[in-house]
Amino acid sequence: MATQSKAGGKKHADDWEVVFTKLAQKDARKLYDAGLRQKAEVLLDLLMKNPFQTPPPYEKLVGDLAGACSRRINIKHRLVYQIYRKERTVKVLRMWTHYD
């Protein structure tokens, strides 16, 4: 796991820790360049407060990404993450399309 994020918001004691893989960190730069940073930050703030909250809806993924969840950043790009309940940690795997 990589670095912790405050995802633009203030961290509270009951917040979940959000960490990023190296690939997700690279994806973050792509999102910034594509003008999608703000949309991603809204989702990251939500994950920090409660990764199970809906709306917006999330999907439980299957196949190679079984055990992970995703939420739409826009029509093409998804925020893909794993939830570790005991550690109260959300590990962000990807923030670009998961179809690459």
N, C-alpha and C positions, 0 to 999 in steps of 0.2 A: 504494500500500500504506500501511497505517496503522501502528498501534503494535505493538511487539513484546510478546509475552506470556511470562511464566515459568509461566503456567498453574498456579500454586499450587505448583509443584515447584522444586527447585534446578536451575540450569542448569549443564551440563557442557560441556566444550570440543567434544565430538563430537555435541552435541544439534543438532537442526534449529531454525531460527528460525521462530517462528509469528507471523504478522501478520494483522491483521483489517481488513476493509473497514468503511466507516462503517455499512453495513447490518448487518454481523455484530455491531458494537458495540451497535447498537440492539437486536438480537436477544438479546444477552447480558443486557440489562436485563429483557427479557421472561422469559427463562429463570429469572433470579433471583426475579422476582415469582411465577412458576409453581412454585417449589420444585425446579427441575431443575438448579440450578447445579452441585451435586456430580457428577451424572452427566456433565455437559458437561466439567467439569474433568478427570475421569478420561480422557475421550477426548482432550482437549487435551494432557495429559501424555504419552499414548501417541504422538500426532503429533509431539511435540517429540523423543521418543526415537527413533522409527522409524515414519514414516507408512505403511510397507508391511506392518507387523506384523499378523498375524492369529492367533488371534481378538482382538477381535471382527471379524467379516467387514466388508469394505467393498465398495461397488458402484462400478463405473465408469459414469458417467452419459452419456446420449446426448441428442440434440436440442439445445435451447438451452444446456444445461449440458455439452455434449460436452467432454471433456478434464478434467472435474472428477470428484471422487469423493465418496461420502457414507457416513456411518456413522450408525446409529440412536442417538439420545439416548433416545427411547422409541418407542412404537408410531406416534405422529403426527409427531414432530419429528426432524429430521436435522441433522447437522453436515456442511455441504457445503464442500469445499475443493479447491484446486489445488496440485499439487506441482511445484516448480521444482528439479530435481535438481542442476543446476550450481551454483546459489546456496545449496543446502541450506535452502530456504525453503518453508514451507507457508503458503499464503494462504487464510484462512478467509473464505468468501463469505457464508454464511448459517449460523445456528444455530437457526432456527425451521423451520417446515415449508417445504419447497421447492415445495409445491403451491399457494401463494398467488398 
